Amino acid sequence: MMARAEPKTRRGAGRAPWAVLARLWYPAETLLAIAFLGSLALGGAWGTWKNLCAGDACPSIAQISTFEHEQKSKVLARDGRQIAEFGFESRTPVSIRALPEYVAHAVIATEDKRFYRHRGFDPLGIARAAVGVLTFNYAGGGSTITQQLARNMFDEIGFERRYVRKLKEVQVALDLERSYTKEQILEAYLNEIYMGRGYGFQNAARGYLGKDAIDMNVAEAALLTAILNRPGRYDPFQYPERARTRRNLVLELMADQGYLTRDEAERWREFPLPETEPEGQFAELAPYFAEWVRQILADRFGQEIYRGGFRVYTTLDIEMQKAARAAMEIGWKAIEADSAAFRHPRYAEFDTVASFPGQTPYLQGAFIALDPETGHVRALIGGRDFEQSKFDRARLARRQAGSSFKPFVYTAAIATGIPASYVLEDNAVVYPQVSGEDWRPSNFTEEFRGPMTIREGLYTSTNMIAIKLGWEEVGIETVAQTARRMGIQTEIERFPSTTIGAAEVIPLQVAEAYSTYPNLGTKVRPFPILRVEDADGNVVWEPQPERTTVLDSLPARIMVDMLEDVVRRGTGYNAIRVAAGLPNTVPAAGKTGTTNDGTDVWFTGFTPNLLATVWYGMDTPQPIFRVGGGRRQATGGGLAAPVWGAFMARVYRGADADLDAGIPEDQPPLLPLPSEWPIPAGLRTVLVDRQTGLLASRWCPEEDQYLEFYIPGTEPTELCDRSSRRFRFPRQDR
């Protein structure tokens, strides 16, 4: 009997899913691991996001309605005019409902056209800004109005361009949007934003227009919108054409978004800008100077400077500051205009960039003017645009000194008894280095001229003379100690190249060191504050000039005369006496400075009652000009000295100077014509031969005779005799 077949069991079917899982075990494990790690990452990111504002890391959003300010401290120029103020962003609040509606329309059209459609953060705006940067068509940042409000209202967020700061800003913006209406946020923004004449539209309307914000017309509202966030760039009194162009762009954006018709926008484009500043208002003429003052006061008085209502009388001369700015602008424009040699980005390409986290890509510069007797700083420019870069190059930048270091070499020589008529050979030298390689320096023209006095070596800025004098005759240690005593506090390496300016220096320290010369041996510390009064008018601080004698008057007076030759017949003559037109009746002395390949260019010069330092260069050290192929090399004499000369011509000639600074025709000179430096008792003058440095005689040409200064005991004793063909220009005994 055939056995009946057993029915198929279901075990096989039950095992099939396990078999499938077994076959997929390793991929499934991977997917699970990825999912697990992803969950951890998301959880960590979420935890980080939630903890960004833990504790006091971010401000309370309740502050938007409770924010109050104390009494601000006012910063005044030396004539009492206000130049800045410090405080917790005090303002004159105005209700948004009291303002004409086109004020809000102008701001939204320009700063955040999707304001009513986002919730505090706008990814489309970020993307649009990024595309603008990549295409060099940067028209605005990606931050919404709410983000800008968060950043401007609350110090806790900070202003560094960092991802954490940005994330905090976004989080606070989202919180603000959840807690307040769009109208409340916009009103707070219009009252909080910095406008260059205080904070908010009401202060700006009073400061720029001389009227209340509620009385503005469409063109005026567009102008103030153009100014916000970039008041230093679009100030209508300093840069009217820039302000007009930017205002018209705001009107165009308002028309694009339907707030105005095209005809209305075109009509308002014809409305004139304000031409004169309302009485009693102040401008951000010297933001780097004001920031220096703020830092000094914060160190001394702490947070009280923001709420104590101090009156800070500073050393700033407003007219000199304007003249300095105008002269520097001439220099920047002239350098960038050389399209064949200047191959860097130009400042105009970054007009709408809010700020740089570090170094700027365009040409920079610094300027300091001070009273050499007191050290009172009359003008200071720390960079091209404070809104874009708050780094103060005048006080903080470390740059190679180039030939502007050479006077310290010559000062050390004169002070040790080497006379200005001492003769050295301008020829090739070779110095072994620690690395085992040889250093073979050259002159700027790579030519050698043979024997010359060190006086001529200085005013022609001949490298070989400075190197031999500092390294072989005086000794680099003496040179370094001389520079240190005079005010150079940066490191001075004991290498032969230091004698021609390889050391890095700070412009303000250069100015301090050079003050030794017009003071005939006494340096003075540059300082910006005259006195500080409290809210009741009591003087709480009155710093006194810090003067230190670092050099005897005799070698100092000889150095003044040698540096006068730079302006009389040397590397600064054409730029200062000819091009700038500084009259010969103004005693002037100084030194040009040029580093290798024209990376840094300098001029520091002085009269008996004013000293100024000029520097130009890129933030990232690199040659200003691309040389070769007939292109010119950047030099201190060609780029920095003309700026110094233009500034000094304005100071001593008044409105007659060729300086486009908006100077009224009847503007008088800023300083009286100074007398020549006195000749200290004991300094001797001897008639000598310019070529040999020896006593003048009938055997040497009369046209080469001149009066030289000598410290007693250093004058030559041998008569000049160039009648012999075998004459070898002997060096004098000393």
Summary of the structure (lengths in Angstrom):
residues: 734
radius of gyration: 33.5
end to end distance: 142.2
largest distance: 156.6
contacts: 2476
relative contact order: 0.09
helix: 42%
strand: 14%
